Amino acid sequence: MTRLPPVGDAIRAALLTPDPAAKVMAARKVARDWRLGRLGLTFDQPMPDRPARPVAPELLPPNRMPKRGKAGSERGRLALWHALAHIEFVAIDLALDMAGRFGAEMGQDFVSDFLGVAADEAMHFALLERHLATMNSSYGAMPAHDGLWQAAEQTAHSVAARLAVVPMVLEARGLDVTPSTIERVTNHGDMAGARILTRILDDEIRHVAIGSKHFDECARIQDMTPENYWISLVRRHFRGGLKPPFNDSARLAAGLSLSACAVLAC
């Protein structure tokens, strides 16, 4: 029997694709080939410490990012959409790395779930890039911060820590802030942008739920309650507490414990 190409090699190649448009295509192709049974559950090579990045945007520490400007100004609107595009671009790599780094340990369903997330994030980025084009801009025209991948580096040793911090803290934060962003862009008359963000919010609830589902399995293996295990890992691996107010309905839909969120709130 012919051995199927390793899914790990395909994921690694997508992570090492720097061009945004090519990365979108690579992520979607890996997810599609996996779904169609063209790739085997094999991981022959380690994942890269950092994914390849395009020349632009310039990546800065969060404390060196320029001010966005007033929310209603042209610069403020562009800065908002650039920031959102960057979050979704990095999210492609976060989902790919999750599947590639921990897939051998966690198994087929885990790989399927996070390659599906990677394909969704690629679609989100493409929508945001297209929206930027309607404003005569493009991804890379403004600096972006590198904080999201730092969280991946700090949790590369543990699937439970990665799940606790990336989907269940960082992505969950998007559930809290996106509704107010939708309201803001609607008030500015950007109905196309509001529809994009509504689609992203719906998908991100599902993504956080995927992370929560697999985290619960990690907690079961450790013979701990998911709430206590999550609190302990977030305190160990995430600087600072969670920032209320929380979108309780979205967090509940994603399977997050509101009582655990309250313990970690700052």
N, C-alpha and C positions, 0 to 999 in steps of 0.2 A: 504494500500500500504506500502511495506517495505521501510523504510528510507535508502537512500544510505549512506555509510560511508562518514563522512565529509572530504572534500579535505584538510581543514585546519589541521586535525589530521595527514594526510599522509605527508603533507609538513613539519610539525613540527618534525615528526619522521625522515624524511630525513635530516633535519638540525641537528638533534641530533645524527646522525650517524658519528662517528669519522673516521673509517677506509676508506681510499681513494677508494679502489675497491668497498666496500660496499656502499659508498655514490654515486658512479657512478651508480650502479645498482638501488639504491633507487630513485635517481632523475629520471632516465629513466622510472622506474615503475610508479611513480606518474604521469608523463606526459602521459604515455601510458594509464593508468587506467582512467585518466581524459578525454582523447581523446575518449575513448571507452564508456564513459558514466557510468563508474562504481563508480564514486565519486560524491557527491552532493556539491552544492555551499553553504557550511556551514563552519563556523569558530567558533568553540566552545572554543578553547584555544588560549591564546596569543602566539605569536612567541617568541622563546628564545632571550634574549639580545645578546648572542653570540652563534654561532653554535659550535658543538663539533669539536675538532681538534685532529688529530693524535699526538702521542708523538713526532714524527719528521715530518717536520723540526722544529728546534728551531726558534721561532718568535722573531725578534729583531726590535727595532725602525729603521726607514730608515737610520738615521745618524750613526748607529752602524753596518751597514752591511759591511762585508769585501769586499775589492776590488776584482773585478771579474778577474783581470789579463788581459794580452794582448789578443786582440780579436782572434788572430789566434792560441793561445796556447791551449793545451788540457784543462787546468783549465778554461781558458776563454770561450771555447766552452761549457764545462759542466755547468759553471755558468749561461751562457745564457739560456740553455735549462731548467735548474732547475728553473730559474726565470720565464720563460714562463709557465712551468707546474704549478707553484704556482699561477700565475695570473689566469689561467683557473680553478684551484681547488677552489679558493675563488670565482670566478665568478659563479660557481654552486650555492653556498650558497647565493650570492647576488641576483640571479634570483629567487631562491626558496623563499627567504625572501620577495622580492618584491611582489610575488604572494600571499604569506601567510599573510603578514602584511597589505597589502592594497587591497586585493581581495574583501573583503566584501564591501568596499567603492566604488571600481571601476567597479566591475561586471565581468560577465562571459568572455567577450572577452579579458579583461585584464589578467585574470587568464590563459586563453588559451595561450595568447601570451608569458607570462613570464615562464610558465611551458615548453613551446616549447624552449625558450631560455635556460632554465636549462638543458634540454636534450641535446641541442647542446653543451653547455659548458662541460657537462659530456663526450660527445664524443671527444671534443677537448682535454680534460685532458687525456683520455685513449690513444689517438694518441701520445701525447707528452710523456706519461709514457712509452709507447712501444718504442718510439724513444730513450729515455734515456737508456732503456735496451740494445739497440744495442751498446751503449757506455759503457756497463758494470756498469751502475749506476741506480739509482732509485730515485723517489721523496722522499725527506726527507734526502738525503745524504749531503745536504748543508743547511745553515741557510736561512731563508726567512724573508721578512719584513711584518709588520702587518698594513701597511698604508691603504690598500684597505678597510678592515673592519671598520677602524676608520671612514671613510667617511659614511658608512652605519649607524654607531652609531649616528653620528652627524645629520643625516637626518631621523631618525626613527619616528619623529613626523609628517612628512609631505610628502605625495606622490609626490607633485610637486617639493619639494626640492630634494627628492631622485632621481626623474627622471632627474632633471636639472644637478645633480652632477655625478651620477653613469653612466648611459648610455651616456649622452650628453657631459660630460667632460672626465671622466676616460676612458670609452670605446672608445670614439671618438679619444682620444690620440693614441690609438692603430692603428687607421686608418692612422695616420700621420707617425708613426715610423715603422710599419710593412714592407712597401715596401723596405726601406733601409736594414732592417734585412734580408729580402728574398734575396736581392742582395748580402749581405755579406756572407750568408751561401752558396749561389750558387757559389760565388768566391772561397769558401773553398772546393768545390766539393761535398757538402752535398745536392744532388738533392732530396733525400727523405724528408729531413727537409724542403726544399724550397716548395715542394708540400703540406706538412702539413700546412705551414704558409700561402700559397695561399688559401687553403681551409678555414682556420680560418679567413683570411681577408674578403673573400666573405661573410661568415656568420656574421661577426661583422658589416659589413655595414648594413645588414638586422636588426641586433639587435639594433643598434643605431637608425635606422628608426622606429622601434617599440617604443622605448623610446620617440622619437620625436613626433610620432603620438599621444601618450597618453598625453604627455606634452601639446600639442596644445589644447587638450580638457580641461585640467586644466586651461590653459590661457583663453579659451573662457568662462569658468564658472566665472573667476575673471574679465571678461570684459576688458582684457588686450591683447595687441599684444603678440604673442609668443616670439618675439625678446626682447621686453622690460621686460617681465616677467622673461625670462631666465637670462638676464643680472642682474636683481635685485637679483635673488635667488643665482646665482653663486657668486656675490660679497658678499652676506651675509653668505654663507655656504661653500665656497671653498677658502682656503688660497692660495694666489698667483694668478697670471693671467694665461692665456693660453699661451703655448709656441709654437710660430711658428718655422719653416715653417709648414703650414697646407697642407694636402692632399685635395686640393679644390674639385677635382672631386669626391672623396669618400665621403667627407662631404656633397656635394650637393646631391649625390645619397641617402644619409641617411636623407635628409630633414633638414639639419642644415643651419642656416643663416650665410653666410660668413661675412656679415656686422656686425653681432653681435659678431662673433669670433674676428673680427678686433678690436672692442671696448674693448674686454677683454684681448687682446694680451699684453704680457709684454715684 
